[in-house]
Amino acid sequence: MVPVVSITCGIFLILFGLIYYLADKTPLQTKESLTNIATNQKTKSPEATKTEVQTVSCTEDSSEKECPLKIEVYPGYEIPHEKGQDIDGIIWEDGDSEMRLTLSNKSLARIDNVSFNITSESLILKAAQATRNPGVTIGPDAGGGEIIIVAKGEDGVEHSYPSSYSSTFSAQYKLIVRDLAASEKINIVMACFTLGHTFIGPPLPFPGWFRINGIYETHEAGSHKRYQYDNTFTLKRH
């Protein structure tokens, strides 16, 4: 009976020793493996794989593939609107001239965060959206300012005259568009007033130039582009 007990105790001690040996070695390997996994995950964190913003400069000659937002500025109807007529929410006044600005998304991706400055030789009296994009905001820059009016004096020589303006009308407007869906078009109507060559003469039918400058963005899978746009549209008067 004693030998059996001795053999059983011996087997138990051998098994216990083997388990202790494995328990002593395996946690070190497991700890090293977990450390390696944590290190690898840290190197693949969102900060390390964040998409960089690519800046693209757009000009009038840029293709639709290079710069997907097409911008057009043109005079409205040649026949003057009657005073009191409602044109897309703008109540027309005598001497107002109609200008139109269209933004067309020529891509299959959404365009976001459009922010444009609109400047002209004319005073922009009022502006409104003729389309129905709920993310469009347009209005004069806050505060007043000063513009320079060039007119001929009695001596027949052109002189520069400073003229202050309030925030209700301006030579510069701000256009904000939250987003344009693929192939969407936005149309803006503006009532402008363009002084003639003399103070007593009638206003000109429309301004000679409009400048649009600012930025917009696109976000696609693995791509974030910011487009910088600056173009002056020259309008020919007949």
WOVEN-V743868 format. One record per residue. N is the residue number from 1. RES is the residue in one small letter. PSI is psi as a letter, one per 20 degrees, with the letter a starting at -180 (* if undefined). Layout:
n: <N,N>
res: <RES,RES>
psi: <PSI,PSI>
This chain:
n: <1,2,3,4,5,6,7,8,9,10,11,12,13,14,15,16,17,18,19,20,21,22,23,24,25,26,27,28,29,30,31,32,33,34,35,36,37,38,39,40,41,42,43,44,45,46,47,48,49,50,51,52,53,54,55,56,57,58,59,60,61,62,63,64,65,66,67,68,69,70,71,72,73,74,75,76,77,78,79,80,81,82,83,84,85,86,87,88,89,90,91,92,93,94,95,96,97,98,99,100,101,102,103,104,105,106,107,108,109,110,111,112,113,114,115,116,117,118,119,120,121,122,123,124,125,126,127,128,129,130,131,132,133,134,135,136,137,138,139,140,141,142,143,144,145,146,147,148,149,150,151,152,153,154,155,156,157,158,159,160,161,162,163,164,165,166,167,168,169,170,171,172,173,174,175,176,177,178,179,180,181,182,183,184,185,186,187,188,189,190,191,192,193,194,195,196,197,198,199,200,201,202,203,204,205,206,207,208,209,210,211,212,213,214,215,216,217,218,219,220,221,222,223,224,225,226,227,228,229,230,231,232,233,234,235,236,237,238>
res: <m,v,p,v,v,s,i,t,c,g,i,f,l,i,l,f,g,l,i,y,y,l,a,d,k,t,p,l,q,t,k,e,s,l,t,n,i,a,t,n,q,k,t,k,s,p,e,a,t,k,t,e,v,q,t,v,s,c,t,e,d,s,s,e,k,e,c,p,l,k,i,e,v,y,p,g,y,e,i,p,h,e,k,g,q,d,i,d,g,i,i,w,e,d,g,d,s,e,m,r,l,t,l,s,n,k,s,l,a,r,i,d,n,v,s,f,n,i,t,s,e,s,l,i,l,k,a,a,q,a,t,r,n,p,g,v,t,i,g,p,d,a,g,g,g,e,i,i,i,v,a,k,g,e,d,g,v,e,h,s,y,p,s,s,y,s,s,t,f,s,a,q,y,k,l,i,v,r,d,l,a,a,s,e,k,i,n,i,v,m,a,c,f,t,l,g,h,t,f,i,g,p,p,l,p,f,p,g,w,f,r,i,n,g,i,y,e,t,h,e,a,g,s,h,k,r,y,q,y,d,n,t,f,t,l,k,r,h>
psi: <h,g,h,g,h,g,g,g,h,g,g,g,h,g,g,g,h,g,g,h,g,h,h,h,g,g,h,g,g,g,g,g,g,h,g,g,g,h,g,h,h,h,i,k,q,h,h,h,j,p,p,q,p,p,p,p,p,p,r,h,i,q,r,h,h,g,o,i,o,p,p,q,p,q,q,b,p,h,p,q,q,q,p,i,p,o,n,k,i,p,o,q,q,p,i,q,q,p,q,q,p,q,p,p,o,j,r,j,r,q,p,r,l,p,o,q,p,o,q,r,i,r,p,o,g,q,q,q,p,i,a,l,o,i,j,p,p,p,r,q,q,q,r,a,a,p,r,p,p,p,q,p,a,h,j,j,q,p,q,p,p,q,p,q,q,r,i,h,q,r,i,p,r,p,p,p,o,g,q,p,r,p,j,q,p,p,p,p,p,p,o,q,o,o,q,a,i,q,h,i,r,q,q,q,h,r,q,i,q,p,p,p,q,b,r,r,q,q,o,r,o,j,p,o,p,p,p,p,p,o,p,p,p,p,p,p,q,*>
